[in-house]
Amino acid sequence: MQTHFSPEAAAELVQAQLDAALPRLQEWLRVDLAQRLNRELELHIHALLDVRMEALARELALELRPWLEDMAQDTMARVLAEGLGS
């Protein structure tokens, strides 16, 4: 047998169900939003780190270039001197 509710009783029942579900929904949204924001923040941090690492690599290459060129010239001079000496 089916129970029929008055419109007011049905509205109260629906409101009670919504009130009961609201805290769970709010918690789910809070957790979901926190996880999404955390993922977005991680992506932004990784992107910033990638950019910074590229900049540092370029700076390091510029700093090391003269030293490497000197080392290469010294090595070539030694090879030529040893080659001419034999």
C-alpha positions, 0 to 999 in steps of 0.5 A, spaced: 500 500 500 502 506 498 502 512 503 500 519 500 503 525 503 500 532 503 504 537 499 507 540 506 509 533 509 512 531 502 516 538 502 518 537 510 520 530 508 524 533 502 527 538 506 529 533 512 533 529 507 536 535 504 538 537 511 541 530 512 545 530 506 548 537 506 554 536 511 556 530 507 555 534 501 559 540 504 565 535 506 565 532 499 566 538 496 571 541 501 575 535 500 574 535 492 576 542 492 582 541 496 585 536 492 583 540 486 587 546 488 593 541 491 594 538 484 593 545 481 598 548 485 603 542 484 603 543 477 604 551 477 610 549 482 613 544 477 612 549 471 616 554 475 621 550 477 622 548 470 623 555 468 628 556 474 632 550 472 632 552 465 634 559 467 640 556 472 642 551 466 643 557 461 647 561 467 651 555 468 653 554 461 655 561 460 659 561 466 662 554 464 664 556 457 670 560 458 673 555 463 671 549 458 674 553 452 681 554 456 681 547 457 680 545 450 685 550 448 690 547 453 688 540 451 689 542 443 696 545 445 698 539 449 696 534 443 699 538 438 706 539 442 706 532 443 705 530 436 710 535 434 715 532 439 714 525 436 
